[in-house]
């Protein structure tokens, strides 16, 4: 990975929330190459959401440096708006609008208008097979349809760096496969994907590189098969994850 150009560079990143006794991030150093399909894994409260929020310019850095495609996030967070796409775990759509209206709205928020917007909305509807549902209110849609619409709403401006937080949560096998295929197509076209999931099989199948974070620290990183090989008592990435993070429940 080191021979590739890094699109994300993190140096000594620390984050402590006001009133908290402990740091949420405890000196993270991390490089993510351009074009990677990168898994960011960890149990609840490990620091994943904090890290992604900082990378998206939504949280202030307590200490350290973060660069996205050479942009200093601490000093110029406004410049990363068009560079990144965030697909949150929660459905971030307006439920009283149709799917098409939502896509138009998010496209306009990203500075796309007129014929370009119309074309891009139709492309998005087509790629996740939502043409027949385009004029349906989000509130009337199934969970799988909402999840697919949620995905393309965050990608309508064709971002170079895509953050995905549990993008297949609660969907059926058909929708999951469609989402996987679309993400792999985006990655093959050069987009950098940072993928957060609790489904270890997904990470093992999709990601070229994974990072396991716990208690605000990176505890291991590497190619999935490499991590499995380095833990001879483990048969898959899920077992590696449990062996490193423990079996105690996290809230």
Secondary structure, DSSP 8 states (H G I E B T S, - for coil): -TTS-EEEEEEEEEE--TT-SS-SEEEEEEEEETT-EEEEE--TTSSHHHHHHHHTTSS--SEEEEEETTEEHHHHGGGGTTTEEEE-SS--S-TTSBHHHHHHHHHHHTT--HHHHHHHHHHHHHHTT-GGGTTSBGGGS-HHHHHHHHHHHTTTT--SEEEEESTTTT--HHHHHHHHHHHHHHHHTT-EEEEE-S-HHHHHHH-SEEEEEETTEEEEEE-HHHHHHHSTT-SSHHHHHHHHH-SS---
